[in-house]
């Protein structure tokens, strides 16, 4: 997926935002709805899985755009 920066028009490069867990590093995920506090782990997660987050960074101005979708899962 190639993207062009909406701010300056230069090319954007794909990357990801890591999520650090007890099991290691994973790709960050998007969940529907506002976050809820959890006494034990900080934030409760909904029972349905989240969508992996793909990040795109402009090589010119540094703008970040985040997208959520199954295509951004680790392969």
Helices and strands as residue ranges (DSSP letters): E 3-4, E 11-16, E 18-21, E 24-27, E 29-30, E 36-38, E 42-44, E 51-58, E 64-68, G 70-72
